[in-house]
Amino acid sequence: VQLVESGGGLVQAGGSLRLTCAASGRTFSMHTMGWFRQAPGKEREFVGAISWGGGAPYYADSVKGRFTISRDNAKNTLYLQIDSLKPEDTAVYYCAADASGRVYIPVKSSQYDYWGQGTQVTVSS
């Protein structure tokens, strides 16, 4: 599985962005897909994820209410809608795929098997 993120950029605080993760391969619909972010000097942080079955996404407490994850299995695409952006949201955002088939949503980066190259999101105050 190859993952390619896009949609990042420079935005003012309070604005919105939609990040896209395009996946190759026939097994996208079988993978739980997650979003992580990494700010300079900080560890990679779990943002949220959506199971392969497309159930309700699970979010980190820090982004609940502002971030929305969705997926379109027909298009092999994962989305992250970010609203009410804050300067502290500045980071490189990564999508990742869990190919293990586990029935719960993993929140650790080590539990994901495939990663994209990341897309930079910069929020100015």
Secondary structure as GFF3:
##gff-version 3
##sequence-region A 1 125
A	DSSP	beta_strand	3	6	.	.	.	ID=ss1
A	DSSP	beta_strand	9	12	.	.	.	ID=ss2
A	DSSP	beta_strand	17	23	.	.	.	ID=ss3
A	DSSP	three_ten_helix	28	30	.	.	.	ID=ss4
A	DSSP	beta_strand	32	38	.	.	.	ID=ss5
A	DSSP	beta_strand	45	50	.	.	.	ID=ss6
A	DSSP	beta_strand	58	59	.	.	.	ID=ss7
A	DSSP	beta_strand	67	72	.	.	.	ID=ss8
A	DSSP	three_ten_helix	73	75	.	.	.	ID=ss9
A	DSSP	beta_strand	77	82	.	.	.	ID=ss10
A	DSSP	three_ten_helix	87	89	.	.	.	ID=ss11
A	DSSP	beta_strand	91	98	.	.	.	ID=ss12
A	DSSP	three_ten_helix	109	111	.	.	.	ID=ss13
A	DSSP	beta_strand	114	115	.	.	.	ID=ss14
A	DSSP	beta_strand	119	124	.	.	.	ID=ss15
###
